[in-house]
Amino acid sequence: MSQLPANPQDLLTKFKVAKQRQEMAGPDGDFHYLKLDRAGNWVYGADETEIEHESRWAINPFTLSTGFAAWDDTEKVGEEMALLTGDPVLKSQLNDVGAPWMPQTAMQLKCMDGEDEGEEVVYSTTSKGGQKAFKTMLAVITARIEAGHSAIIPIVTLEADSYKHKKYGKIFTPDLKVVDWMAMDAVEGEGATPEEPEVVEEPEEVEEAPTRRRRKRA
């Protein structure tokens, strides 16, 4: 898998990544785990709280990680991960944990608005769909960096696609749709600001927008 552009240490300095990590991780580094369940719903935390529909999430580009995880049925019995800006994890050097090691990717996200605003989550996955979403996100972030943009933090909505499996039926896959970009130095602010915000004329009569509500789980 391709790494971030050359001279990652220069990028870390230029975009104040150390500060960005601290801001997004919070004072205690306490994260919930995010996952796409079998019904195609994005949920996080031990209680599997379903995210609010159309909420926006910022992906910290310098928390993109690759490595391996080992699962024994439904229990994770091993995990070794490394940031893309560091040395990769080598499968040949992993210890035997009694279960096969599978490639895993991970990233850190923070909710920017709505009922989940401020929630910090880690999305790690060994699924093929998750691997594909990770590679796509890495590609678009890398393209932004190489093009010289200062806004390299993707703001996404968490959606899902699906396909039909011959044995298991309908399988849902993650779909991270980029809706905006935020600059590294904008983290100190209250939210994401587009590089070139649109100028919208105020209508004569403004109707109150409907309140978004979290979908209830069955």
N, C-alpha and C positions, 0 to 999 in steps of 0.2 A: 504494500500500500504506500502511495506517495506521501512524503512528509510535507510540512509547511515549507514555504520558499526558503532559499538559502539564507544563511546568517540569521537564524532565529533569535540569537541573543541581541542582535541589533534591533529586531522588531520588539523584543521584550522591553528594551530601554525606550524606544521611540514612542510606544503606545502605553507606557506606564502599566505594564501587566501586573507587576507585583501589587500595586494599589488596587487594580481592577479585581484581582483574585480576592483580596481582603474585603472589598466592598460587597462583592457578590456572595461570598461565603458567610458573611455575617460574623458577629463577634465570637460565637461559639462553634462555628463550622457545622452546625446541626442541619442535616439534610434529610428530606424524605426521598424515598425511591419512587420513581415514576415508571409506569408500565402501560402498555396497550393490552387490555384484557381480551379474552376470546370472543367477547361480544362486540369488539370494536370500539370500546370506550377507553379513554385515557383516564387513569386513576393514579392517586399517589397516597403514600403513607400506609401505616398498618391497618387503618380502617378502610382503605381503598376509596378515598374520597374522590368522586368524579369531578374533573375540572369543569369550570364554567365554559359553556359554549361560546366560541369566538374570542376567548381571552387571549391576550398576547404574551408571549414568553421570550425573554432575551437569552440567547445562547452565548456563554462565555467561550470565545474561540480558542483561548489558550488553556481550556480544560479538556479539549478533545484528546481522548486517550484510547490506546489499543492494548491488547494483551490477550489473556486467556482465562477461562473459567471452567470449572469442573462441576458437573451436577450428578448427584446420585438420586435418581427419581426426581423429587421436587425439592431436594435440599442441595444448596450450593456448598460443596465440600472443599473448594479451592478457588482462589482468584489471585491473579498477578497482573497488574496494569501499569502502564507507563505513559506519561504525556508524550505527545508527538514531538515536542521540542527537546525530549531527552532520548536516552538510549532505549531501543525497543526491547520488549520482553522476548526472549528466545525460548521456543517450546522445548528445544533439546535440553535446556538447563532446568526445566521444571521437575519437581519431585513427584513421585508416584503417590497419588492420593486415593487410589482405588476407583477412580472414575476417569473417563477420557477427557482430556483438555480440549476445549472448543474455543475458536477465536471469539473475542468479545470486544465491543467498542463501548465507549462511555462519553458522556458530556454533561455539563452542569447547566441548568436553566434557572431563571428567576422570573416569576410572573410580574408583569408590568401594570396590570389593571384588573378591575372587577373584584369579585368576591375572593379570589385567590391572590390578590396583589401582595407582593412581598414574600410569597412562598418560594422556597428554594428547593430544588429537586435535582436528583441525579438520575439520568436515564442510561442504564447499561443493558446491553442485549447481546445474545449470541444468535439471534434469529437471522435468517438470510435477508428478510425484509428490513430489519433494523440495520444490518450491515450496509445495505444499499442506501438507506436514508443517510447514514453517517458519511458514506463516500460522497454522496451528492452535496451534503452540507459542507464538507471539507473542500470540495471543488469550487463552490461558489464563494466561500470565504477566501480561499487562495487567490481566486480571480480578482476579488476586490483589493487584496493587499498588493498584488502584482500591478494593478492598474493605478496604484498610488492613492486610493481613497483613505480618508481618515476614519470614515464610518465603516467599521469592519465587524461590528456586533450585529448579527442577524436577529431581527425581531420576527418571530414566527407564530402561526396558529397551529395547534396540534390537531391534525385531522387523520383520517384513516382511509386507505384504499382496500381492495379485497380481490381475491381470485378464488376459483373453485378447484379444490384438490380432489383427485379421484378417490382417495381413501378417507380423508378427514373432512371433506365438504368445504364450506366457505371459510377461507383463511383471511384474516385481516392483517394488513401491513401498515406501518407508520408512514404518514405523509406530512412532512414538515414544510409548510408553505410560508415562504419569506414574504412578509407584508411591509417591512420597513428595515432601515439600518440605523444604528446609533454609533456615535463616535466614542472612543475609549474615554476621552475626557468629559463626556456627558454623563458619566455614571454618578457624578456628584450631584446632578440635577434630579428632578422629580420624575423623569420619564424619557422616552425616546423622542428625539427630534429629527425629522427628515432632513436630509442634506439640502433639498430644495423644496420647502413646504409650498403646497398649493395655496393660492389666494382664492378664497371662496366668498362670493358676495352673500351678504346676509339677506335672507328672504323677508318679504314684508310681514308674513305671519309665520311664526316659529311654533311648530307643534312639539309637544314634549315627547322625547324619544322613549320608546318602550324599555322598561327595566329588564336587563338580562337576568335570568335566574338559572341557578344550577339545576341541571337535570337530575331528577331523583332516580336512584338505583332501585330496581325491583326487589 
